[in-house]
């Protein structure tokens, strides 16, 4: 081996060792940020009725005069996601309106709690094309007016009777809201490098199904429910507040 190659090899080892040492130090000094959702001391159950966790993400028991029931967390999720993941899940019902399932997954110190949502939908018997994915927003009136960015997927069932499904989701922490999985990851990496704090993101999703031809009415109803539910589920991020409120 030539002298130049020996030097380059040695420099590479030094750089790799330095990078590894920096990563270890950064992880040891890493702080976990505050969540953008409300965590309460209410247990959540698994599919067998056993207590899966002693705390959960708060979801209101009543929305727009409808009723709801808590839903269990599947054993697959509990085994697959990190043990410090916090969950919230409810099914909401109204007479003459589509049922809506609301789910929240809140990461702990392990960022892998939050994964790409499209994978879940495809794995549950729903198919969709790229053209059926839309990034949009809806107005939320409380506690101050702001636009809630979200991603909407309109899917078609691949099992059983013909159905259409609306899967709507976004991500939130204590500082910001994002409808983009990639944007969330980029924000998390930059914030960690700048401050040493790991943003604690939550992934909020709403799901409603309907018969073909009922899509327009179902989407209008879903928008109404989300606008009512969002202020009760998430803590409004500072980035969404009017400038005068942030200054105060």
N, C-alpha and C positions, 0 to 999 in steps of 0.2 A: 504493500500500500504506500502511495506517495506521501510525502510530508504534507502537501496541501490537503489531501483527503483526510489524513489523520487530524489535522487542525479543524477542518470542517466537521468531522465526526465528533470531535471533542466539544466544539461550540454547540452542536445540536444537542448533545447530552446535557450541557449546562443550561441551555434554554428550556429543554423539557423538564429538567429538575426544578428550575426556577418557577416555571409555570405551575407545576404540580404543587410546589410549596405555597405559591400565591393562592391557588384554589383552596388548599386545605385551610390556610389562614382566613381567607374570605368567608368560607363556610362556617368556621368557628366563631366569627364575629357577626355573622348574618342575623339580622332581626326580622321578625315576622310582622308585617303591617297589620293594621286593623281591618276587619271585614267590612264589606259594604252592605251586608244583610244583618238581620237581627238574630242572634243565637240565644236560645232559651233553654232552661233546664227542664225540658220535656223529653221523655224517652221516645225513641222511634223503634219500630219492630221489624223483624225480618219476616219471611214468608211463613215460618212455622209459628209465629206469634211470640217468639222469644225476643227479649230486649237486645237490639243490635247496638244501641248507643244510648247513653244517659242524657245527651243533649241533642238538639235538632235546630234547624233553621225555622224561624217562625213563619207560618203561613196562616192568614186569617181564617177562622172557621166559617165566616159568613162573607159572601161577596154579592152585592146587588140583590139582596134578599133571597139568595139561593142557599142551599144546604150543601154540606161537604162531609167527606169522611177521609180520615188519614189512610194512606196507602203504604204497604210494607216496602222495604228495600230488598231487592232480590239477593239471594246468596251469591250469585255470580258477581254482582257489583261489590259486595262486601269482601269477597275473596280476591277480586281483581284490583280494586282501587286501594290506595294506601290506608292504613288503619286510622290515621288522624283526619280522614275525610268526614265532613259533617253534612247531613242530608236533611231535606224537607220535602214532603210529597203529599199532595191531596187531590182528590177528585171532586169537582164542583158540579152541581146539578141544579137545573131550573126547569120549571114546567114549560114545555113547548120550545125549549132552546137546546142547542147541542151541549152535551157534557164537555167539560174542559179539565184536563189533567195538568196540574202545575207541579213542577219539580225544580229543586235547587240542589246543586252540588257545590259545596264550599271546600276549598283546599285548605290544608294545614301547612306544615313545613315542607311537604313534598308536592312539588308543582304538577306531578303526573296525575293528580286527582282530576284535573281539567283536561279533557281530551277533545278531539275533533267531533262535534255533535253529529255530523252527517253519518258517521260510522254506526252510531246507535240506531238511527232510523232504518238504515239498510238492513241491519241485523234483526229487525223486528217485523219483517215482512212488508216493507214499503219501498217502492221504487220511484225514482224521480230523475228527470233530465237536468242538465246544467241550466237550461232555459227556465226551469221551474224554481230556481234559487234566486231570490231578490233581496238586496240590501235596501231597507227603507227606514222610515221612522214614523212615530205617532206622537201626537201632542199629549203631554201629561200635565194636568192642571195644578197639582198639589205636590209639595207645599208652596211651590212657585212654578209658574209655567215654564216648561222646557220640552225640547224634542228628544224622545227616547229612541236612540238608534237600535235597530234590531235586524235580524236576518230571518226571512220567511221562506220556507220550503213547502211547496204544494206537491204532495206525493199521491201515488195510487197504490192501493193494496194489491199484494201479489198472492194472497191466500183468501179463501172464503168469497163472500159476495163483493161486488164492485163497490168500492168506497174511495172517497178522496180524503186526504188527511192534511191538515195545516199544522206544521211544526214551526214554531216561532221561538227564537232564543236570542239572548245577549249575555254579555259578561260585565260584571261590575266589581269594583273595589271601593275603598273609601275616598278615592280621588277622582275616578273617571268611569265612564261607561264605554264599552266597545261592542260593535256587532261583528268584529273580525277576529277570528282565532289567531291569524298571523299578527295582526295589530296588537292584540293582547300580549302575545309572547314577546314581541319587540319592545313594548312598553315595560314589561317585567324585567327584561334583560338590561335595558338602559337605566331603569330606576335602581336596580341592584348595584350596578357599576358606580352610579353617581352617589348613592347614599348608604349602601350596605344593607338596605332594607328590602326584604322580599315582599312584593305586593301580594296581598291575600285576595285572590280573585274568587268570585262565585259565578257559576254558570246557571242562569235562570231560563227555564223553558216552559212553554205552553203548548198543549197539543189538543186539537179538536178534529173530529171526523164528521163527514157528511156524505150524503148520496150525490152522485154526479148531477149537476144542474143546480145544486144548492151552494156553490162555492162563494158567490157574491154575498149572500146573506150571512153565511158562516164567518167570512172574513170581517164583515162589519161588526158582528157580535163579538168576535175575538178581540178586535181593536177596543171595543167598549170595555170589556172585562180587563184587559191589560192596563188601560188608562186608570181604572179604578184600583187595581191590585198593586201596581208598581209602587206607589207611595207607602203602602202598608207592608211590603216585603223588603224593599231596599232602603238604605239610608241615602238620601240624595247626595251624590258625590259633589265635592267642592267645585269641580269643573263645570257642573251644570247650573250652579247658582248664579244669579245676577251679579254683576261686578260690584254693586254697592254692598251686597251681602257679604261677598268675599273680603272686601276691604274692611268690614266691621268685624 
